[in-house]
Amino acid sequence: MECQYGNEPQLIDLRNLVKNYKAGGGDVNVLKGINLAIGPGEFVSVMGPSGSGKSTLINMITGIDRPSGGEVLVDGEAVHGMSEDELARWRGRSIGVIFQFFQLIPTLTILENIILPMDFCGKFSARDRSRRAMQLLSRVGIPGQAHKLPSTLSGGQQQRAAIARALANDPPLLVGDEPTGNLDRHTAAEMFSLFESLREEGKTILIVTHDGELSRRTRRVIHLLDGAIEKDHANGKAGVP
């Protein structure tokens, strides 16, 4: 099945997406009937105040959490209907997730951290995995850090390693929840330049950010407020894929 929005194929297609959480004596409605389509090759940022539903939206798209209602279609797959085992396999091959605090395994070297997702999915042969990991480290500019532990790297280097890990299985979609939130402004700008180059190579990128200056470098900005899309607009010429 191919996601459609109008006549155009979509990589992300959210249909009347609802998420409720139990709190106190009743439900808290975090997402309120979200309809959203994102096409292949788009670079999209999601903004909004704390509690607006940004992270919940990302968790629905990545399958980290389940919707209370509606549909989540990513790259033609009905994510909302998958079992936990199916979700794990799908996520490994179809999506790269980048976290604010890197989430690198501290007891593994940087190289081993990047090889691990390839071991899990089996997409590349065992003999090719180390070579691919080194190519990715070169791609993000830190090949010299391959055999070091994460704790010996700067924050910017760790985030570059996390991006390389997210690219390990060559997924069509990269998703980041405040991926520059733990970085200084100069390093954050460098990360955005890396995202821009990845988009030019065909990746679809969706990030949550509080940084208005950085969001203006994305091609499209979605503003959430109280669990609904308040505004969805292109950034001038940058908004055209």
ChimeraX commands (.cxc) that place a marker at each C-alpha (Angstrom):
marker #1 position 0.00,0.00,0.00 radius 0.5
marker #1 position 1.27,3.49,-0.85 radius 0.5
marker #1 position 0.32,6.44,1.33 radius 0.5
marker #1 position -1.59,9.04,-0.66 radius 0.5
marker #1 position -2.55,12.60,0.08 radius 0.5
marker #1 position -4.40,14.03,-2.86 radius 0.5
marker #1 position -2.59,12.53,-5.84 radius 0.5
marker #1 position 0.92,12.62,-4.37 radius 0.5
marker #1 position 2.65,9.70,-2.61 radius 0.5
marker #1 position 3.53,10.48,1.01 radius 0.5
marker #1 position 6.18,9.05,3.30 radius 0.5
marker #1 position 4.24,10.03,6.45 radius 0.5
marker #1 position 0.44,10.04,6.44 radius 0.5
marker #1 position -1.40,10.69,9.72 radius 0.5
marker #1 position -5.18,10.37,9.59 radius 0.5
marker #1 position -7.37,11.74,12.37 radius 0.5
marker #1 position -4.71,10.86,14.92 radius 0.5
marker #1 position -5.83,10.94,18.56 radius 0.5
marker #1 position -3.86,10.23,21.72 radius 0.5
marker #1 position -5.32,10.19,25.22 radius 0.5
marker #1 position -3.55,9.47,28.49 radius 0.5
marker #1 position -5.07,8.48,31.79 radius 0.5
marker #1 position -4.43,11.09,34.47 radius 0.5
marker #1 position -6.12,11.60,37.80 radius 0.5
marker #1 position -9.78,10.84,37.39 radius 0.5
marker #1 position -10.02,10.97,33.60 radius 0.5
marker #1 position -8.41,11.22,30.18 radius 0.5
marker #1 position -6.04,13.92,28.99 radius 0.5
marker #1 position -6.43,14.54,25.26 radius 0.5
marker #1 position -2.86,15.14,24.02 radius 0.5
marker #1 position -3.42,14.84,20.25 radius 0.5
marker #1 position -6.78,15.93,18.85 radius 0.5
marker #1 position -7.48,14.51,15.42 radius 0.5
marker #1 position -4.20,15.32,13.66 radius 0.5
marker #1 position -4.16,15.05,9.87 radius 0.5
marker #1 position -0.71,15.45,8.39 radius 0.5
marker #1 position 1.11,14.36,5.22 radius 0.5
marker #1 position 4.86,14.64,4.63 radius 0.5
marker #1 position 6.32,13.71,1.27 radius 0.5
marker #1 position 9.62,12.03,0.42 radius 0.5
marker #1 position 12.60,14.38,0.61 radius 0.5
marker #1 position 10.99,17.00,2.84 radius 0.5
marker #1 position 12.83,18.63,5.74 radius 0.5
marker #1 position 10.18,19.52,8.32 radius 0.5
marker #1 position 10.38,21.01,11.80 radius 0.5
marker #1 position 7.70,20.76,14.49 radius 0.5
marker #1 position 7.38,23.62,16.97 radius 0.5
marker #1 position 5.07,24.55,19.81 radius 0.5
marker #1 position 5.04,25.27,23.55 radius 0.5
marker #1 position 5.70,22.60,26.15 radius 0.5
marker #1 position 2.71,20.31,26.42 radius 0.5
marker #1 position 1.49,21.00,22.88 radius 0.5
marker #1 position 1.99,17.37,21.83 radius 0.5
marker #1 position 5.25,17.57,19.87 radius 0.5
marker #1 position 7.02,14.60,21.45 radius 0.5
marker #1 position 3.80,12.58,21.50 radius 0.5
marker #1 position 3.42,13.18,17.77 radius 0.5
marker #1 position 6.97,11.96,17.15 radius 0.5
marker #1 position 6.34,8.90,19.33 radius 0.5
marker #1 position 3.29,8.02,17.22 radius 0.5
marker #1 position 5.27,8.26,13.98 radius 0.5
marker #1 position 8.16,6.16,15.27 radius 0.5
marker #1 position 5.91,3.56,16.89 radius 0.5
marker #1 position 7.35,4.24,20.34 radius 0.5
marker #1 position 3.79,4.86,21.54 radius 0.5
marker #1 position 0.36,3.81,20.27 radius 0.5
marker #1 position -2.47,6.08,19.15 radius 0.5
marker #1 position -5.84,6.02,20.91 radius 0.5
marker #1 position -7.50,6.51,17.54 radius 0.5
marker #1 position -6.75,7.19,13.91 radius 0.5
marker #1 position -4.08,5.86,11.59 radius 0.5
marker #1 position -0.29,6.18,11.31 radius 0.5
marker #1 position 1.07,5.26,7.87 radius 0.5
marker #1 position 4.82,5.51,7.27 radius 0.5
marker #1 position 6.43,4.47,4.00 radius 0.5
marker #1 position 3.30,2.50,3.12 radius 0.5
marker #1 position 3.18,0.61,6.44 radius 0.5
marker #1 position 0.28,0.79,8.90 radius 0.5
marker #1 position 2.37,1.43,12.02 radius 0.5
marker #1 position -0.66,1.63,14.33 radius 0.5
marker #1 position -1.59,-1.99,13.55 radius 0.5
marker #1 position 1.78,-3.64,14.11 radius 0.5
marker #1 position 2.68,-6.04,16.93 radius 0.5
marker #1 position 5.67,-5.17,19.11 radius 0.5
marker #1 position 7.90,-7.60,17.19 radius 0.5
marker #1 position 6.75,-6.18,13.88 radius 0.5
marker #1 position 7.36,-2.65,15.15 radius 0.5
marker #1 position 10.92,-3.47,16.21 radius 0.5
marker #1 position 11.76,-4.94,12.79 radius 0.5
marker #1 position 10.04,-2.11,10.92 radius 0.5
marker #1 position 11.71,0.60,12.98 radius 0.5
marker #1 position 15.14,-0.93,12.47 radius 0.5
marker #1 position 14.92,-0.87,8.70 radius 0.5
marker #1 position 12.65,2.12,7.99 radius 0.5
marker #1 position 13.40,4.88,10.46 radius 0.5
marker #1 position 16.41,6.44,12.14 radius 0.5
marker #1 position 15.72,8.12,15.48 radius 0.5
marker #1 position 18.03,10.81,16.89 radius 0.5
marker #1 position 17.65,11.75,20.54 radius 0.5
marker #1 position 18.54,14.91,22.43 radius 0.5
marker #1 position 20.83,13.04,24.82 radius 0.5
marker #1 position 22.41,10.81,22.15 radius 0.5
marker #1 position 21.51,7.44,23.81 radius 0.5
marker #1 position 24.77,5.82,22.75 radius 0.5
marker #1 position 25.60,2.60,24.65 radius 0.5
marker #1 position 28.41,3.70,26.98 radius 0.5
marker #1 position 30.24,0.34,27.11 radius 0.5
marker #1 position 30.53,0.04,23.32 radius 0.5
marker #1 position 32.91,1.95,21.09 radius 0.5
marker #1 position 31.47,4.43,18.62 radius 0.5
marker #1 position 32.07,1.93,15.81 radius 0.5
marker #1 position 30.29,-0.82,17.75 radius 0.5
marker #1 position 27.36,1.50,18.47 radius 0.5
marker #1 position 26.87,2.01,14.74 radius 0.5
marker #1 position 27.28,-1.66,13.83 radius 0.5
marker #1 position 24.68,-2.74,16.42 radius 0.5
marker #1 position 21.56,-1.72,14.41 radius 0.5
marker #1 position 22.98,-3.55,11.40 radius 0.5
marker #1 position 23.48,-6.67,13.51 radius 0.5
marker #1 position 19.86,-6.43,14.66 radius 0.5
marker #1 position 18.34,-6.05,11.18 radius 0.5
marker #1 position 20.71,-8.17,9.15 radius 0.5
marker #1 position 20.36,-5.83,6.18 radius 0.5
marker #1 position 24.07,-5.85,5.44 radius 0.5
marker #1 position 26.41,-8.84,5.48 radius 0.5
marker #1 position 28.58,-9.29,8.56 radius 0.5
marker #1 position 31.74,-8.54,6.61 radius 0.5
marker #1 position 30.30,-5.30,5.21 radius 0.5
marker #1 position 29.02,-3.83,8.49 radius 0.5
marker #1 position 32.32,-2.51,9.85 radius 0.5
marker #1 position 33.19,-0.96,6.49 radius 0.5
marker #1 position 29.78,0.69,6.25 radius 0.5
marker #1 position 30.07,2.00,9.82 radius 0.5
marker #1 position 33.41,3.61,9.00 radius 0.5
marker #1 position 31.93,5.15,5.85 radius 0.5
marker #1 position 29.13,6.66,7.93 radius 0.5
marker #1 position 31.58,8.02,10.49 radius 0.5
marker #1 position 33.49,9.64,7.64 radius 0.5
marker #1 position 30.19,10.99,6.30 radius 0.5
marker #1 position 29.48,12.77,9.62 radius 0.5
marker #1 position 33.08,13.90,10.01 radius 0.5
marker #1 position 34.41,11.82,12.92 radius 0.5
marker #1 position 36.21,8.74,11.51 radius 0.5
marker #1 position 39.01,9.27,14.02 radius 0.5
marker #1 position 36.64,8.61,16.94 radius 0.5
marker #1 position 35.63,5.11,15.81 radius 0.5
marker #1 position 37.42,3.15,18.52 radius 0.5
marker #1 position 36.71,5.48,21.41 radius 0.5
marker #1 position 33.99,5.18,24.04 radius 0.5
marker #1 position 31.16,7.74,23.92 radius 0.5
marker #1 position 32.20,9.35,27.22 radius 0.5
marker #1 position 35.48,10.52,25.66 radius 0.5
marker #1 position 33.71,12.50,22.91 radius 0.5
marker #1 position 32.31,16.02,23.00 radius 0.5
marker #1 position 28.55,16.55,22.81 radius 0.5
marker #1 position 28.76,17.49,19.15 radius 0.5
marker #1 position 30.84,14.42,18.33 radius 0.5
marker #1 position 28.39,12.18,20.19 radius 0.5
marker #1 position 25.48,13.65,18.24 radius 0.5
marker #1 position 27.34,13.07,14.98 radius 0.5
marker #1 position 27.84,9.46,16.06 radius 0.5
marker #1 position 24.14,9.23,16.89 radius 0.5
marker #1 position 23.29,10.47,13.39 radius 0.5
marker #1 position 25.64,7.88,11.88 radius 0.5
marker #1 position 23.89,5.20,13.95 radius 0.5
marker #1 position 20.49,6.44,12.77 radius 0.5
marker #1 position 21.73,6.04,9.17 radius 0.5
marker #1 position 23.13,2.54,9.75 radius 0.5
marker #1 position 20.38,0.65,7.90 radius 0.5
marker #1 position 19.87,3.40,5.28 radius 0.5
marker #1 position 16.31,4.29,6.37 radius 0.5
marker #1 position 14.24,6.66,4.22 radius 0.5
marker #1 position 13.19,8.70,7.27 radius 0.5
marker #1 position 15.19,10.42,10.03 radius 0.5
marker #1 position 13.29,11.67,13.08 radius 0.5
marker #1 position 14.78,13.82,15.83 radius 0.5
marker #1 position 13.23,14.93,19.12 radius 0.5
marker #1 position 15.20,18.08,20.02 radius 0.5
marker #1 position 18.36,16.63,18.41 radius 0.5
marker #1 position 20.23,19.92,18.92 radius 0.5
marker #1 position 18.73,20.77,22.31 radius 0.5
marker #1 position 21.81,19.64,24.23 radius 0.5
marker #1 position 24.31,21.40,21.97 radius 0.5
marker #1 position 25.76,24.90,21.86 radius 0.5
marker #1 position 24.54,27.17,19.06 radius 0.5
marker #1 position 27.60,26.71,16.83 radius 0.5
marker #1 position 27.45,22.91,17.06 radius 0.5
marker #1 position 23.66,22.95,16.58 radius 0.5
marker #1 position 24.11,24.95,13.37 radius 0.5
marker #1 position 26.67,22.39,12.17 radius 0.5
marker #1 position 24.16,19.59,12.86 radius 0.5
marker #1 position 21.55,21.40,10.79 radius 0.5
marker #1 position 24.01,21.71,7.93 radius 0.5
marker #1 position 24.49,17.96,8.11 radius 0.5
marker #1 position 20.71,17.44,8.07 radius 0.5
marker #1 position 20.46,19.70,5.02 radius 0.5
marker #1 position 23.05,17.69,3.14 radius 0.5
marker #1 position 21.27,14.44,4.04 radius 0.5
marker #1 position 18.02,15.87,2.70 radius 0.5
marker #1 position 19.80,16.78,-0.52 radius 0.5
marker #1 position 20.77,13.10,-0.75 radius 0.5
marker #1 position 17.10,12.11,-0.57 radius 0.5
marker #1 position 16.41,11.55,3.11 radius 0.5
marker #1 position 13.17,12.77,4.66 radius 0.5
marker #1 position 13.86,14.57,7.93 radius 0.5
marker #1 position 11.40,15.47,10.68 radius 0.5
marker #1 position 12.61,17.21,13.82 radius 0.5
marker #1 position 11.11,18.73,16.94 radius 0.5
marker #1 position 12.86,21.94,17.95 radius 0.5
marker #1 position 12.30,24.95,20.20 radius 0.5
marker #1 position 14.82,26.99,18.21 radius 0.5
marker #1 position 13.03,29.36,15.84 radius 0.5
marker #1 position 16.25,30.37,14.09 radius 0.5
marker #1 position 17.10,26.77,13.26 radius 0.5
marker #1 position 13.52,25.94,12.27 radius 0.5
marker #1 position 13.73,28.63,9.60 radius 0.5
marker #1 position 16.39,26.52,7.92 radius 0.5
marker #1 position 13.90,23.68,7.40 radius 0.5
marker #1 position 11.69,23.66,4.32 radius 0.5
marker #1 position 8.43,23.47,6.24 radius 0.5
marker #1 position 7.33,24.31,9.79 radius 0.5
marker #1 position 4.40,22.76,11.63 radius 0.5
marker #1 position 3.18,24.59,14.73 radius 0.5
marker #1 position 1.29,22.60,17.35 radius 0.5
marker #1 position -0.91,24.13,20.03 radius 0.5
marker #1 position -2.95,22.16,22.56 radius 0.5
marker #1 position -2.70,18.94,20.58 radius 0.5
marker #1 position -3.77,20.37,17.22 radius 0.5
marker #1 position -1.97,21.82,14.20 radius 0.5
marker #1 position -2.21,25.59,14.55 radius 0.5
marker #1 position -0.18,26.40,11.44 radius 0.5
marker #1 position 1.61,24.47,8.69 radius 0.5
marker #1 position 3.68,26.58,6.31 radius 0.5
marker #1 position 6.61,26.49,3.92 radius 0.5
marker #1 position 9.71,28.58,4.57 radius 0.5
marker #1 position 9.72,30.66,1.38 radius 0.5
marker #1 position 11.93,29.21,-1.33 radius 0.5
marker #1 position 13.29,26.70,1.17 radius 0.5
marker #1 position 9.82,25.22,1.43 radius 0.5
marker #1 position 9.90,23.83,-2.09 radius 0.5
marker #1 position 11.37,20.29,-2.23 radius 0.5
marker link #1:1,2 radius 0.2
marker link #1:2,3 radius 0.2
marker link #1:3,4 radius 0.2
marker link #1:4,5 radius 0.2
marker link #1:5,6 radius 0.2
marker link #1:6,7 radius 0.2
marker link #1:7,8 radius 0.2
marker link #1:8,9 radius 0.2
marker link #1:9,10 radius 0.2
marker link #1:10,11 radius 0.2
marker link #1:11,12 radius 0.2
marker link #1:12,13 radius 0.2
marker link #1:13,14 radius 0.2
marker link #1:14,15 radius 0.2
marker link #1:15,16 radius 0.2
marker link #1:16,17 radius 0.2
marker link #1:17,18 radius 0.2
marker link #1:18,19 radius 0.2
marker link #1:19,20 radius 0.2
marker link #1:20,21 radius 0.2
marker link #1:21,22 radius 0.2
marker link #1:22,23 radius 0.2
marker link #1:23,24 radius 0.2
marker link #1:24,25 radius 0.2
marker link #1:25,26 radius 0.2
marker link #1:26,27 radius 0.2
marker link #1:27,28 radius 0.2
marker link #1:28,29 radius 0.2
marker link #1:29,30 radius 0.2
marker link #1:30,31 radius 0.2
marker link #1:31,32 radius 0.2
marker link #1:32,33 radius 0.2
marker link #1:33,34 radius 0.2
marker link #1:34,35 radius 0.2
marker link #1:35,36 radius 0.2
marker link #1:36,37 radius 0.2
marker link #1:37,38 radius 0.2
marker link #1:38,39 radius 0.2
marker link #1:39,40 radius 0.2
marker link #1:40,41 radius 0.2
marker link #1:41,42 radius 0.2
marker link #1:42,43 radius 0.2
marker link #1:43,44 radius 0.2
marker link #1:44,45 radius 0.2
marker link #1:45,46 radius 0.2
marker link #1:46,47 radius 0.2
marker link #1:47,48 radius 0.2
marker link #1:48,49 radius 0.2
marker link #1:49,50 radius 0.2
marker link #1:50,51 radius 0.2
marker link #1:51,52 radius 0.2
marker link #1:52,53 radius 0.2
marker link #1:53,54 radius 0.2
marker link #1:54,55 radius 0.2
marker link #1:55,56 radius 0.2
marker link #1:56,57 radius 0.2
marker link #1:57,58 radius 0.2
marker link #1:58,59 radius 0.2
marker link #1:59,60 radius 0.2
marker link #1:60,61 radius 0.2
marker link #1:61,62 radius 0.2
marker link #1:62,63 radius 0.2
marker link #1:63,64 radius 0.2
marker link #1:64,65 radius 0.2
marker link #1:65,66 radius 0.2
marker link #1:66,67 radius 0.2
marker link #1:67,68 radius 0.2
marker link #1:68,69 radius 0.2
marker link #1:69,70 radius 0.2
marker link #1:70,71 radius 0.2
marker link #1:71,72 radius 0.2
marker link #1:72,73 radius 0.2
marker link #1:73,74 radius 0.2
marker link #1:74,75 radius 0.2
marker link #1:75,76 radius 0.2
marker link #1:76,77 radius 0.2
marker link #1:77,78 radius 0.2
marker link #1:78,79 radius 0.2
marker link #1:79,80 radius 0.2
marker link #1:80,81 radius 0.2
marker link #1:81,82 radius 0.2
marker link #1:82,83 radius 0.2
marker link #1:83,84 radius 0.2
marker link #1:84,85 radius 0.2
marker link #1:85,86 radius 0.2
marker link #1:86,87 radius 0.2
marker link #1:87,88 radius 0.2
marker link #1:88,89 radius 0.2
marker link #1:89,90 radius 0.2
marker link #1:90,91 radius 0.2
marker link #1:91,92 radius 0.2
marker link #1:92,93 radius 0.2
marker link #1:93,94 radius 0.2
marker link #1:94,95 radius 0.2
marker link #1:95,96 radius 0.2
marker link #1:96,97 radius 0.2
marker link #1:97,98 radius 0.2
marker link #1:98,99 radius 0.2
marker link #1:99,100 radius 0.2
marker link #1:100,101 radius 0.2
marker link #1:101,102 radius 0.2
marker link #1:102,103 radius 0.2
marker link #1:103,104 radius 0.2
marker link #1:104,105 radius 0.2
marker link #1:105,106 radius 0.2
marker link #1:106,107 radius 0.2
marker link #1:107,108 radius 0.2
marker link #1:108,109 radius 0.2
marker link #1:109,110 radius 0.2
marker link #1:110,111 radius 0.2
marker link #1:111,112 radius 0.2
marker link #1:112,113 radius 0.2
marker link #1:113,114 radius 0.2
marker link #1:114,115 radius 0.2
marker link #1:115,116 radius 0.2
marker link #1:116,117 radius 0.2
marker link #1:117,118 radius 0.2
marker link #1:118,119 radius 0.2
marker link #1:119,120 radius 0.2
marker link #1:120,121 radius 0.2
marker link #1:121,122 radius 0.2
marker link #1:122,123 radius 0.2
marker link #1:123,124 radius 0.2
marker link #1:124,125 radius 0.2
marker link #1:125,126 radius 0.2
marker link #1:126,127 radius 0.2
marker link #1:127,128 radius 0.2
marker link #1:128,129 radius 0.2
marker link #1:129,130 radius 0.2
marker link #1:130,131 radius 0.2
marker link #1:131,132 radius 0.2
marker link #1:132,133 radius 0.2
marker link #1:133,134 radius 0.2
marker link #1:134,135 radius 0.2
marker link #1:135,136 radius 0.2
marker link #1:136,137 radius 0.2
marker link #1:137,138 radius 0.2
marker link #1:138,139 radius 0.2
marker link #1:139,140 radius 0.2
marker link #1:140,141 radius 0.2
marker link #1:141,142 radius 0.2
marker link #1:142,143 radius 0.2
marker link #1:143,144 radius 0.2
marker link #1:144,145 radius 0.2
marker link #1:145,146 radius 0.2
marker link #1:146,147 radius 0.2
marker link #1:147,148 radius 0.2
marker link #1:148,149 radius 0.2
marker link #1:149,150 radius 0.2
marker link #1:150,151 radius 0.2
marker link #1:151,152 radius 0.2
marker link #1:152,153 radius 0.2
marker link #1:153,154 radius 0.2
marker link #1:154,155 radius 0.2
marker link #1:155,156 radius 0.2
marker link #1:156,157 radius 0.2
marker link #1:157,158 radius 0.2
marker link #1:158,159 radius 0.2
marker link #1:159,160 radius 0.2
marker link #1:160,161 radius 0.2
marker link #1:161,162 radius 0.2
marker link #1:162,163 radius 0.2
marker link #1:163,164 radius 0.2
marker link #1:164,165 radius 0.2
marker link #1:165,166 radius 0.2
marker link #1:166,167 radius 0.2
marker link #1:167,168 radius 0.2
marker link #1:168,169 radius 0.2
marker link #1:169,170 radius 0.2
marker link #1:170,171 radius 0.2
marker link #1:171,172 radius 0.2
marker link #1:172,173 radius 0.2
marker link #1:173,174 radius 0.2
marker link #1:174,175 radius 0.2
marker link #1:175,176 radius 0.2
marker link #1:176,177 radius 0.2
marker link #1:177,178 radius 0.2
marker link #1:178,179 radius 0.2
marker link #1:179,180 radius 0.2
marker link #1:180,181 radius 0.2
marker link #1:181,182 radius 0.2
marker link #1:182,183 radius 0.2
marker link #1:183,184 radius 0.2
marker link #1:184,185 radius 0.2
marker link #1:185,186 radius 0.2
marker link #1:186,187 radius 0.2
marker link #1:187,188 radius 0.2
marker link #1:188,189 radius 0.2
marker link #1:189,190 radius 0.2
marker link #1:190,191 radius 0.2
marker link #1:191,192 radius 0.2
marker link #1:192,193 radius 0.2
marker link #1:193,194 radius 0.2
marker link #1:194,195 radius 0.2
marker link #1:195,196 radius 0.2
marker link #1:196,197 radius 0.2
marker link #1:197,198 radius 0.2
marker link #1:198,199 radius 0.2
marker link #1:199,200 radius 0.2
marker link #1:200,201 radius 0.2
marker link #1:201,202 radius 0.2
marker link #1:202,203 radius 0.2
marker link #1:203,204 radius 0.2
marker link #1:204,205 radius 0.2
marker link #1:205,206 radius 0.2
marker link #1:206,207 radius 0.2
marker link #1:207,208 radius 0.2
marker link #1:208,209 radius 0.2
marker link #1:209,210 radius 0.2
marker link #1:210,211 radius 0.2
marker link #1:211,212 radius 0.2
marker link #1:212,213 radius 0.2
marker link #1:213,214 radius 0.2
marker link #1:214,215 radius 0.2
marker link #1:215,216 radius 0.2
marker link #1:216,217 radius 0.2
marker link #1:217,218 radius 0.2
marker link #1:218,219 radius 0.2
marker link #1:219,220 radius 0.2
marker link #1:220,221 radius 0.2
marker link #1:221,222 radius 0.2
marker link #1:222,223 radius 0.2
marker link #1:223,224 radius 0.2
marker link #1:224,225 radius 0.2
marker link #1:225,226 radius 0.2
marker link #1:226,227 radius 0.2
marker link #1:227,228 radius 0.2
marker link #1:228,229 radius 0.2
marker link #1:229,230 radius 0.2
marker link #1:230,231 radius 0.2
marker link #1:231,232 radius 0.2
marker link #1:232,233 radius 0.2
marker link #1:233,234 radius 0.2
marker link #1:234,235 radius 0.2
marker link #1:235,236 radius 0.2
marker link #1:236,237 radius 0.2
marker link #1:237,238 radius 0.2
marker link #1:238,239 radius 0.2
marker link #1:239,240 radius 0.2
marker link #1:240,241 radius 0.2
view
